[in-house]
Amino acid sequence: MNTKKIYIVRHGQTDFNLRGIVQGSGVDSSLNDFGRAQTKAFFEAYRNVPFDKVYTSVLKRTIESVQHFIDGGFAHEQLVGLNEISWGKKEGQTITPEEDAYYHHMLAEWRKGETHLRIEGGESPEDVIKRMQPAVEKILSKTEEKTVLICMHGRAIRILLCYLLNYPLRSMDMFEHENACLYVLNYSGSMFSVERYNDTTHLKELQKQLAKVA
């Protein structure tokens, strides 16, 4: 049976995250210093896990987030299907009150089940599922890969978890996330179960250091 353990980590912090600027799939930002510290802490905590493959989106912030694993010789593959949702015309812009109201309106519509609705110039959650499916099928088809690490983006992780766990897309906001947080799923060959949820245990020491500086 094709069983797997799947670690899903969100990328580390970028300056866009820090400043509240919309990123999405159209903004290829790098990690900031704190984001690099987060990903180093994640690496130190999980460097001894025998990952058979590390998967990322094609965007720099996910690749940089697992660069320590890649440099350590872990096999790596980029899949465009793992990219963040496209936020369309809002990408790369500071959120104004008007744009914030529009953003929350769209989230509210999605929570009502209107997941076919697209952000202006961007994607809908259903669009993301369609382009994500080939990537997921490829990862699950690799019977020799028993333990994999996937580095992705916040909204894309929420959509992926709904897809894998067979939740309706309108429920995606139930899956909380922070930069460099971890979800761990077990795949039985036919269904998924959640072992860890938005786990940031590996960041505790980093958070303590920040508290001392503050």
CYANA upper distance limits for C-alpha pairs under 8 A (distance plus 0.5 A):
  1 MET  CA    188 SER  CA      8.21
  1 MET  CA    189 GLY  CA      6.39
  2 ASN  CA    140 LEU  CA      8.41
  2 ASN  CA    143 THR  CA      5.98
  2 ASN  CA    146 LYS  CA      8.42
  2 ASN  CA    188 SER  CA      7.68
  2 ASN  CA    189 GLY  CA      5.44
  3 THR  CA    143 THR  CA      8.33
  3 THR  CA    146 LYS  CA      7.06
  3 THR  CA    186 ASN  CA      8.15
  3 THR  CA    187 TYR  CA      5.83
  3 THR  CA    188 SER  CA      5.35
  3 THR  CA    189 GLY  CA      5.42
  4 LYS  CA    145 GLU  CA      7.84
  4 LYS  CA    146 LYS  CA      5.11
  4 LYS  CA    147 THR  CA      6.22
  4 LYS  CA    148 VAL  CA      8.16
  4 LYS  CA    186 ASN  CA      6.48
  4 LYS  CA    187 TYR  CA      5.47
  4 LYS  CA    188 SER  CA      7.40
  4 LYS  CA    189 GLY  CA      8.06
  5 LYS  CA    146 LYS  CA      6.78
  5 LYS  CA    147 THR  CA      5.35
  5 LYS  CA    148 VAL  CA      7.04
  5 LYS  CA    184 VAL  CA      7.65
  5 LYS  CA    185 LEU  CA      6.35
  5 LYS  CA    186 ASN  CA      5.17
  5 LYS  CA    187 TYR  CA      6.67
  6 ILE  CA    147 THR  CA      6.46
  6 ILE  CA    148 VAL  CA      5.63
  6 ILE  CA    149 LEU  CA      6.53
  6 ILE  CA    150 ILE  CA      7.84
  6 ILE  CA    184 VAL  CA      6.18
  6 ILE  CA    185 LEU  CA      5.58
  6 ILE  CA    186 ASN  CA      6.79
  6 ILE  CA    187 TYR  CA      8.10
  7 TYR  CA    147 THR  CA      8.29
  7 TYR  CA    148 VAL  CA      6.67
  7 TYR  CA    149 LEU  CA      5.19
  7 TYR  CA    150 ILE  CA      6.56
  7 TYR  CA    182 LEU  CA      7.37
  7 TYR  CA    183 TYR  CA      6.42
  7 TYR  CA    184 VAL  CA      5.06
  7 TYR  CA    185 LEU  CA      6.98
  8 ILE  CA    149 LEU  CA      6.46
  8 ILE  CA    150 ILE  CA      5.25
  8 ILE  CA    151 CYS  CA      6.35
  8 ILE  CA    152 MET  CA      7.70
  8 ILE  CA    157 ILE  CA      8.37
  8 ILE  CA    182 LEU  CA      6.18
  8 ILE  CA    183 TYR  CA      5.56
  8 ILE  CA    184 VAL  CA      6.66
  8 ILE  CA    185 LEU  CA      8.46
  9 VAL  CA    149 LEU  CA      8.01
  9 VAL  CA    150 ILE  CA      6.74
  9 VAL  CA    151 CYS  CA      5.38
  9 VAL  CA    152 MET  CA      6.88
  9 VAL  CA    180 ALA  CA      6.35
  9 VAL  CA    181 CYS  CA      6.11
  9 VAL  CA    182 LEU  CA      5.00
  9 VAL  CA    183 TYR  CA      6.89
 10 ARG  CA     62 THR  CA      8.11
 10 ARG  CA    151 CYS  CA      6.13
 10 ARG  CA    152 MET  CA      5.61
 10 ARG  CA    153 HIS  CA      5.84
 10 ARG  CA    154 GLY  CA      6.78
 10 ARG  CA    157 ILE  CA      8.07
 10 ARG  CA    177 HIS  CA      8.09
 10 ARG  CA    178 GLU  CA      7.72
 10 ARG  CA    179 ASN  CA      6.16
 10 ARG  CA    180 ALA  CA      5.28
 10 ARG  CA    181 CYS  CA      6.12
 10 ARG  CA    182 LEU  CA      7.25
 11 HIS  CA     35 GLY  CA      8.41
 11 HIS  CA     39 THR  CA      8.26
 11 HIS  CA     61 ARG  CA      6.54
 11 HIS  CA     62 THR  CA      5.55
 11 HIS  CA     65 SER  CA      5.99
 11 HIS  CA    151 CYS  CA      6.70
 11 HIS  CA    152 MET  CA      6.59
 11 HIS  CA    153 HIS  CA      6.71
 11 HIS  CA    179 ASN  CA      6.33
 11 HIS  CA    180 ALA  CA      5.76
 12 GLY  CA     31 LEU  CA      6.79
 12 GLY  CA     34 PHE  CA      8.31
 12 GLY  CA     35 GLY  CA      4.74
 12 GLY  CA     36 ARG  CA      7.12
 12 GLY  CA     38 GLN  CA      6.50
 12 GLY  CA     39 THR  CA      6.51
 12 GLY  CA     61 ARG  CA      7.62
 12 GLY  CA     62 THR  CA      8.19
 12 GLY  CA     65 SER  CA      6.44
 12 GLY  CA    179 ASN  CA      5.39
 12 GLY  CA    180 ALA  CA      5.34
 13 GLN  CA     17 ASN  CA      6.55
 13 GLN  CA     18 LEU  CA      7.60
 13 GLN  CA     31 LEU  CA      6.23
 13 GLN  CA     32 ASN  CA      6.77
 13 GLN  CA     34 PHE  CA      6.96
 13 GLN  CA     35 GLY  CA      4.53
 13 GLN  CA     36 ARG  CA      8.15
 13 GLN  CA     38 GLN  CA      8.20
 13 GLN  CA    179 ASN  CA      6.08
 13 GLN  CA    180 ALA  CA      8.03
 14 THR  CA     18 LEU  CA      6.90
 14 THR  CA     29 SER  CA      7.38
 14 THR  CA     30 SER  CA      6.63
 14 THR  CA     31 LEU  CA      4.89
 14 THR  CA     32 ASN  CA      5.39
 14 THR  CA     35 GLY  CA      6.65
 14 THR  CA     61 ARG  CA      8.09
 15 ASP  CA     19 ARG  CA      6.53
 15 ASP  CA     31 LEU  CA      7.63
 15 ASP  CA     32 ASN  CA      6.31
 16 PHE  CA     20 GLY  CA      6.40
 16 PHE  CA     21 ILE  CA      5.35
 16 PHE  CA     22 VAL  CA      7.40
 16 PHE  CA     23 GLN  CA      7.29
 16 PHE  CA     29 SER  CA      8.11
 16 PHE  CA     92 GLY  CA      8.47
 17 ASN  CA     21 ILE  CA      6.78
 17 ASN  CA     22 VAL  CA      8.22
 17 ASN  CA     23 GLN  CA      8.45
 19 ARG  CA     94 THR  CA      8.30
 20 GLY  CA     94 THR  CA      7.06
 20 GLY  CA     95 ILE  CA      7.34
 21 ILE  CA     91 GLU  CA      8.08
 21 ILE  CA     92 GLY  CA      6.52
 21 ILE  CA     93 GLN  CA      6.02
 21 ILE  CA     94 THR  CA      5.13
 21 ILE  CA     95 ILE  CA      6.67
 22 VAL  CA     87 TRP  CA      7.97
 22 VAL  CA     90 LYS  CA      6.88
 22 VAL  CA     91 GLU  CA      5.38
 22 VAL  CA     92 GLY  CA      5.86
 22 VAL  CA     93 GLN  CA      6.41
 22 VAL  CA     94 THR  CA      7.32
 22 VAL  CA     95 ILE  CA      7.67
 23 GLN  CA     27 VAL  CA      5.63
 23 GLN  CA     28 ASP  CA      8.27
 23 GLN  CA     29 SER  CA      8.31
 23 GLN  CA     87 TRP  CA      7.95
 23 GLN  CA     91 GLU  CA      5.65
 23 GLN  CA     92 GLY  CA      6.13
 24 GLY  CA     84 GLU  CA      5.80
 24 GLY  CA     85 ILE  CA      6.02
 24 GLY  CA     86 SER  CA      5.43
 24 GLY  CA     87 TRP  CA      5.88
 24 GLY  CA     88 GLY  CA      8.42
 24 GLY  CA     91 GLU  CA      6.64
 25 SER  CA     59 LEU  CA      8.07
 25 SER  CA     83 ASN  CA      6.36
 25 SER  CA     84 GLU  CA      5.32
 25 SER  CA     85 ILE  CA      6.27
 25 SER  CA     86 SER  CA      5.42
 25 SER  CA     87 TRP  CA      7.90
 26 GLY  CA     86 SER  CA      6.97
 26 GLY  CA     87 TRP  CA      8.40
 26 GLY  CA     88 GLY  CA      8.26
 26 GLY  CA     91 GLU  CA      7.15
 27 VAL  CA     91 GLU  CA      7.16
 27 VAL  CA     92 GLY  CA      6.87
 28 ASP  CA     59 LEU  CA      6.08
 28 ASP  CA     60 LYS  CA      6.48
 28 ASP  CA     61 ARG  CA      7.66
 29 SER  CA     59 LEU  CA      8.19
 29 SER  CA     60 LYS  CA      6.88
 29 SER  CA     61 ARG  CA      6.55
 30 SER  CA     60 LYS  CA      6.31
 30 SER  CA     61 ARG  CA      5.46
 30 SER  CA     64 GLU  CA      7.86
 31 LEU  CA     35 GLY  CA      5.67
 31 LEU  CA     36 ARG  CA      6.58
 31 LEU  CA     61 ARG  CA      6.19
 31 LEU  CA     64 GLU  CA      7.55
 31 LEU  CA     65 SER  CA      8.16
 32 ASN  CA     36 ARG  CA      6.76
 33 ASP  CA     37 ALA  CA      6.80
 34 PHE  CA     38 GLN  CA      6.69
 35 GLY  CA     39 THR  CA      6.80
 35 GLY  CA     65 SER  CA      8.34
 35 GLY  CA    179 ASN  CA      8.27
 35 GLY  CA    180 ALA  CA      8.44
 36 ARG  CA     40 LYS  CA      6.63
 36 ARG  CA     64 GLU  CA      8.42
 36 ARG  CA     65 SER  CA      7.54
 37 ALA  CA     41 ALA  CA      6.70
 37 ALA  CA    206 LEU  CA      8.21
 38 GLN  CA     42 PHE  CA      6.78
 38 GLN  CA    179 ASN  CA      8.50
 38 GLN  CA    180 ALA  CA      6.78
 38 GLN  CA    203 LEU  CA      7.05
 38 GLN  CA    206 LEU  CA      7.89
 39 THR  CA     43 PHE  CA      6.59
 39 THR  CA     65 SER  CA      5.81
 39 THR  CA     66 VAL  CA      7.42
 39 THR  CA    180 ALA  CA      7.04
 40 LYS  CA     44 GLU  CA      6.68
 40 LYS  CA     68 HIS  CA      7.84
 41 ALA  CA     45 ALA  CA      6.80
 41 ALA  CA    202 HIS  CA      6.69
 41 ALA  CA    203 LEU  CA      6.77
 41 ALA  CA    206 LEU  CA      7.97
 42 PHE  CA     46 TYR  CA      6.71
 42 PHE  CA    180 ALA  CA      7.81
 42 PHE  CA    202 HIS  CA      6.30
 42 PHE  CA    203 LEU  CA      7.68
 43 PHE  CA     47 ARG  CA      5.66
 43 PHE  CA     66 VAL  CA      8.05
 43 PHE  CA     68 HIS  CA      7.12
 43 PHE  CA     69 PHE  CA      7.54
 45 ALA  CA    202 HIS  CA      6.53
 47 ARG  CA     69 PHE  CA      7.63
 50 PRO  CA    147 THR  CA      7.32
 51 PHE  CA     74 PHE  CA      7.57
 51 PHE  CA    146 LYS  CA      8.37
 51 PHE  CA    147 THR  CA      5.53
 51 PHE  CA    148 VAL  CA      5.63
 51 PHE  CA    149 LEU  CA      6.99
 52 ASP  CA     74 PHE  CA      7.63
 52 ASP  CA     75 ALA  CA      7.37
 52 ASP  CA    144 GLU  CA      8.48
 52 ASP  CA    145 GLU  CA      5.72
 52 ASP  CA    146 LYS  CA      7.15
 52 ASP  CA    147 THR  CA      6.11
 52 ASP  CA    148 VAL  CA      6.23
 53 LYS  CA     74 PHE  CA      6.83
 53 LYS  CA     75 ALA  CA      5.41
 53 LYS  CA     76 HIS  CA      6.27
 53 LYS  CA     77 GLU  CA      8.03
 53 LYS  CA    145 GLU  CA      7.24
 53 LYS  CA    147 THR  CA      7.83
 53 LYS  CA    148 VAL  CA      5.66
 53 LYS  CA    149 LEU  CA      7.01
 54 VAL  CA     66 VAL  CA      8.41
 54 VAL  CA     69 PHE  CA      8.35
 54 VAL  CA     70 ILE  CA      8.23
 54 VAL  CA     74 PHE  CA      7.20
 54 VAL  CA     75 ALA  CA      6.48
 54 VAL  CA     76 HIS  CA      5.17
 54 VAL  CA     77 GLU  CA      6.93
 54 VAL  CA    148 VAL  CA      6.40
 54 VAL  CA    149 LEU  CA      5.26
 54 VAL  CA    150 ILE  CA      6.42
 54 VAL  CA    151 CYS  CA      8.29
 55 TYR  CA     76 HIS  CA      6.24
 55 TYR  CA     77 GLU  CA      5.50
 55 TYR  CA     78 GLN  CA      6.30
 55 TYR  CA     79 LEU  CA      7.60
 55 TYR  CA    148 VAL  CA      8.00
 55 TYR  CA    149 LEU  CA      6.60
 55 TYR  CA    150 ILE  CA      5.17
 55 TYR  CA    151 CYS  CA      6.81
 56 THR  CA     62 THR  CA      6.34
 56 THR  CA     63 ILE  CA      6.57
 56 THR  CA     76 HIS  CA      8.20
 56 THR  CA     77 GLU  CA      6.97
 56 THR  CA     78 GLN  CA      5.41
 56 THR  CA     79 LEU  CA      6.72
 56 THR  CA     82 LEU  CA      7.25
 56 THR  CA    150 ILE  CA      6.19
 56 THR  CA    151 CYS  CA      5.35
 56 THR  CA    152 MET  CA      6.67
 57 SER  CA     62 THR  CA      6.78
 57 SER  CA     63 ILE  CA      7.84
 57 SER  CA     78 GLN  CA      5.78
 57 SER  CA     79 LEU  CA      5.57
 57 SER  CA     80 VAL  CA      5.91
 57 SER  CA     81 GLY  CA      7.48
 57 SER  CA     82 LEU  CA      5.16
 57 SER  CA     83 ASN  CA      5.35
 57 SER  CA     84 GLU  CA      8.46
 57 SER  CA    151 CYS  CA      7.55
 57 SER  CA    152 MET  CA      6.66
 58 VAL  CA     62 THR  CA      8.08
 58 VAL  CA     63 ILE  CA      7.88
 58 VAL  CA     78 GLN  CA      5.78
 58 VAL  CA     79 LEU  CA      6.54
 58 VAL  CA     80 VAL  CA      5.99
 58 VAL  CA     82 LEU  CA      8.21
 58 VAL  CA     83 ASN  CA      7.12
 59 LEU  CA     63 ILE  CA      7.21
 59 LEU  CA     83 ASN  CA      7.45
 60 LYS  CA     64 GLU  CA      6.38
 61 ARG  CA     65 SER  CA      6.62
 62 THR  CA     66 VAL  CA      7.28
 62 THR  CA    151 CYS  CA      6.05
 62 THR  CA    152 MET  CA      6.49
 62 THR  CA    153 HIS  CA      8.10
 63 ILE  CA     67 GLN  CA      6.49
 63 ILE  CA    151 CYS  CA      8.09
 65 SER  CA    151 CYS  CA      7.91
 66 VAL  CA     70 ILE  CA      6.97
 66 VAL  CA    151 CYS  CA      7.77
 67 GLN  CA     71 ASP  CA      6.45
 68 HIS  CA     72 GLY  CA      6.57
 69 PHE  CA     73 GLY  CA      7.13
 69 PHE  CA     74 PHE  CA      6.17
 70 ILE  CA     74 PHE  CA      5.58
 70 ILE  CA     75 ALA  CA      7.23
 70 ILE  CA     76 HIS  CA      6.94
 79 LEU  CA     83 ASN  CA      8.09
 79 LEU  CA    135 ALA  CA      6.87
 80 VAL  CA    135 ALA  CA      8.31
 81 GLY  CA    128 VAL  CA      8.37
 81 GLY  CA    131 ARG  CA      5.81
 81 GLY  CA    132 MET  CA      4.85
 81 GLY  CA    133 GLN  CA      7.91
 81 GLY  CA    134 PRO  CA      7.65
 81 GLY  CA    135 ALA  CA      5.94
 82 LEU  CA    132 MET  CA      6.57
 82 LEU  CA    135 ALA  CA      7.47
 82 LEU  CA    152 MET  CA      6.79
 82 LEU  CA    156 ALA  CA      7.61
 83 ASN  CA    152 MET  CA      7.40
 83 ASN  CA    153 HIS  CA      7.56
 83 ASN  CA    156 ALA  CA      7.54
 84 GLU  CA    152 MET  CA      7.76
 84 GLU  CA    153 HIS  CA      5.88
 84 GLU  CA    154 GLY  CA      7.88
 84 GLU  CA    155 ARG  CA      7.05
 84 GLU  CA    156 ALA  CA      5.64
 85 ILE  CA    122 GLY  CA      8.22
 85 ILE  CA    123 GLU  CA      6.73
 85 ILE  CA    124 SER  CA      8.18
 85 ILE  CA    125 PRO  CA      7.98
 85 ILE  CA    128 VAL  CA      6.80
 85 ILE  CA    155 ARG  CA      7.08
 85 ILE  CA    156 ALA  CA      6.55
 86 SER  CA     91 GLU  CA      8.32
 86 SER  CA    119 ILE  CA      8.43
 86 SER  CA    122 GLY  CA      5.28
 86 SER  CA    123 GLU  CA      5.72
 87 TRP  CA     91 GLU  CA      6.17
 87 TRP  CA    119 ILE  CA      6.44
 87 TRP  CA    120 GLU  CA      7.96
 87 TRP  CA    121 GLY  CA      7.75
 87 TRP  CA    122 GLY  CA      5.40
 87 TRP  CA    123 GLU  CA      7.14
 88 GLY  CA    119 ILE  CA      6.84
 88 GLY  CA    120 GLU  CA      6.26
 88 GLY  CA    121 GLY  CA      4.65
 88 GLY  CA    122 GLY  CA      4.18
 88 GLY  CA    123 GLU  CA      7.67
 89 LYS  CA    120 GLU  CA      6.85
 89 LYS  CA    121 GLY  CA      6.08
 89 LYS  CA    122 GLY  CA      7.62
 90 LYS  CA     99 GLU  CA      8.29
 95 ILE  CA     99 GLU  CA      6.21
 95 ILE  CA    100 ASP  CA      6.38
 96 THR  CA    100 ASP  CA      6.50
 97 PRO  CA    101 ALA  CA      6.66
 98 GLU  CA    102 TYR  CA      6.84
 99 GLU  CA    103 TYR  CA      6.56
100 ASP  CA    104 HIS  CA      6.71
101 ALA  CA    105 HIS  CA      6.56
102 TYR  CA    106 MET  CA      6.77
103 TYR  CA    107 LEU  CA      6.84
104 HIS  CA    108 ALA  CA      6.57
105 HIS  CA    109 GLU  CA      6.77
106 MET  CA    110 TRP  CA      6.70
106 MET  CA    117 LEU  CA      8.36
106 MET  CA    119 ILE  CA      7.66
107 LEU  CA    111 ARG  CA      6.67
108 ALA  CA    112 LYS  CA      6.86
109 GLU  CA    113 GLY  CA      7.15
109 GLU  CA    114 GLU  CA      5.90
109 GLU  CA    115 THR  CA      7.86
109 GLU  CA    117 LEU  CA      8.41
110 TRP  CA    114 GLU  CA      5.22
110 TRP  CA    115 THR  CA      5.22
110 TRP  CA    116 HIS  CA      8.49
110 TRP  CA    117 LEU  CA      7.96
110 TRP  CA    169 LEU  CA      8.25
110 TRP  CA    170 ARG  CA      5.97
111 ARG  CA    115 THR  CA      8.26
111 ARG  CA    169 LEU  CA      8.47
111 ARG  CA    170 ARG  CA      4.91
111 ARG  CA    171 SER  CA      6.99
111 ARG  CA    172 MET  CA      8.45
111 ARG  CA    173 ASP  CA      8.43
112 LYS  CA    170 ARG  CA      6.84
113 GLY  CA    169 LEU  CA      7.68
113 GLY  CA    170 ARG  CA      5.37
114 GLU  CA    170 ARG  CA      8.03
115 THR  CA    124 SER  CA      6.73
115 THR  CA    125 PRO  CA      6.07
115 THR  CA    126 GLU  CA      6.50
115 THR  CA    169 LEU  CA      7.20
115 THR  CA    170 ARG  CA      7.13
116 HIS  CA    124 SER  CA      5.99
116 HIS  CA    125 PRO  CA      7.12
116 HIS  CA    126 GLU  CA      6.05
116 HIS  CA    127 ASP  CA      7.99
117 LEU  CA    123 GLU  CA      8.46
117 LEU  CA    124 SER  CA      5.86
117 LEU  CA    125 PRO  CA      8.35
118 ARG  CA    122 GLY  CA      6.45
118 ARG  CA    123 GLU  CA      5.38
118 ARG  CA    124 SER  CA      4.57
118 ARG  CA    125 PRO  CA      8.18
119 ILE  CA    123 GLU  CA      6.39
119 ILE  CA    124 SER  CA      6.94
123 GLU  CA    127 ASP  CA      6.27
123 GLU  CA    128 VAL  CA      7.29
124 SER  CA    128 VAL  CA      7.01
125 PRO  CA    129 ILE  CA      6.89
125 PRO  CA    159 ILE  CA      7.28
125 PRO  CA    169 LEU  CA      7.78
126 GLU  CA    130 LYS  CA      6.91
126 GLU  CA    169 LEU  CA      8.45
127 ASP  CA    131 ARG  CA      7.05
128 VAL  CA    132 MET  CA      6.36
128 VAL  CA    156 ALA  CA      8.05
128 VAL  CA    159 ILE  CA      8.12
129 ILE  CA    133 GLN  CA      6.50
129 ILE  CA    159 ILE  CA      7.58
129 ILE  CA    160 LEU  CA      7.91
129 ILE  CA    163 TYR  CA      7.92
130 LYS  CA    134 PRO  CA      8.47
131 ARG  CA    135 ALA  CA      8.22
132 MET  CA    136 VAL  CA      6.81
132 MET  CA    160 LEU  CA      8.34
133 GLN  CA    137 GLU  CA      6.55
134 PRO  CA    138 LYS  CA      6.57
135 ALA  CA    139 ILE  CA      6.81
136 VAL  CA    140 LEU  CA      6.64
137 GLU  CA    141 SER  CA      6.43
138 LYS  CA    142 LYS  CA      7.21
152 MET  CA    156 ALA  CA      7.34
152 MET  CA    157 ILE  CA      6.90
153 HIS  CA    157 ILE  CA      6.35
154 GLY  CA    158 ARG  CA      7.03
154 GLY  CA    177 HIS  CA      6.95
154 GLY  CA    178 GLU  CA      8.20
155 ARG  CA    159 ILE  CA      6.84
156 ALA  CA    160 LEU  CA      6.50
157 ILE  CA    161 LEU  CA      6.55
158 ARG  CA    162 CYS  CA      6.90
158 ARG  CA    172 MET  CA      5.60
158 ARG  CA    173 ASP  CA      7.22
158 ARG  CA    175 PHE  CA      6.19
158 ARG  CA    176 GLU  CA      8.29
159 ILE  CA    163 TYR  CA      6.82
159 ILE  CA    169 LEU  CA      7.13
159 ILE  CA    172 MET  CA      6.46
160 LEU  CA    164 LEU  CA      6.61
161 LEU  CA    165 LEU  CA      6.30
161 LEU  CA    167 TYR  CA      8.37
161 LEU  CA    172 MET  CA      8.15
161 LEU  CA    175 PHE  CA      8.18
162 CYS  CA    166 ASN  CA      6.13
162 CYS  CA    167 TYR  CA      5.08
162 CYS  CA    168 PRO  CA      6.78
162 CYS  CA    169 LEU  CA      6.37
162 CYS  CA    171 SER  CA      7.77
162 CYS  CA    172 MET  CA      6.57
163 TYR  CA    167 TYR  CA      6.96
163 TYR  CA    168 PRO  CA      8.28
163 TYR  CA    169 LEU  CA      8.04
164 LEU  CA    191 MET  CA      8.37
164 LEU  CA    192 PHE  CA      7.06
165 LEU  CA    191 MET  CA      7.92
165 LEU  CA    192 PHE  CA      6.37
165 LEU  CA    193 SER  CA      7.70
167 TYR  CA    171 SER  CA      7.15
167 TYR  CA    172 MET  CA      8.42
168 PRO  CA    172 MET  CA      8.10
175 PHE  CA    197 TYR  CA      8.45
175 PHE  CA    198 ASN  CA      8.20
176 GLU  CA    198 ASN  CA      6.77
177 HIS  CA    181 CYS  CA      6.67
177 HIS  CA    198 ASN  CA      6.00
178 GLU  CA    198 ASN  CA      7.71
178 GLU  CA    200 THR  CA      8.49
180 ALA  CA    200 THR  CA      7.80
181 CYS  CA    198 ASN  CA      5.83
181 CYS  CA    199 ASP  CA      5.91
181 CYS  CA    200 THR  CA      5.57
182 LEU  CA    196 ARG  CA      7.72
182 LEU  CA    197 TYR  CA      7.33
182 LEU  CA    198 ASN  CA      5.76
182 LEU  CA    199 ASP  CA      5.36
182 LEU  CA    200 THR  CA      7.05
183 TYR  CA    194 VAL  CA      7.96
183 TYR  CA    195 GLU  CA      7.96
183 TYR  CA    196 ARG  CA      5.63
183 TYR  CA    197 TYR  CA      5.48
183 TYR  CA    198 ASN  CA      6.05
183 TYR  CA    199 ASP  CA      6.89
184 VAL  CA    194 VAL  CA      6.57
184 VAL  CA    195 GLU  CA      5.78
184 VAL  CA    196 ARG  CA      5.40
184 VAL  CA    197 TYR  CA      7.52
185 LEU  CA    192 PHE  CA      6.85
185 LEU  CA    193 SER  CA      6.07
185 LEU  CA    194 VAL  CA      5.12
185 LEU  CA    195 GLU  CA      6.07
185 LEU  CA    196 ARG  CA      7.68
186 ASN  CA    192 PHE  CA      6.03
186 ASN  CA    193 SER  CA      5.80
186 ASN  CA    194 VAL  CA      6.96
186 ASN  CA    195 GLU  CA      7.35
187 TYR  CA    191 MET  CA      6.21
187 TYR  CA    192 PHE  CA      5.03
187 TYR  CA    193 SER  CA      7.17
188 SER  CA    192 PHE  CA      6.93
200 THR  CA    204 LYS  CA      7.58
203 LEU  CA    207 GLN  CA      6.66
204 LYS  CA    208 LYS  CA      6.68
205 GLU  CA    209 GLN  CA      6.79
206 LEU  CA    210 LEU  CA      6.85
207 GLN  CA    211 ALA  CA      6.73
208 LYS  CA    212 LYS  CA      6.87
209 GLN  CA    213 VAL  CA      6.93
210 LEU  CA    214 ALA  CA      6.67
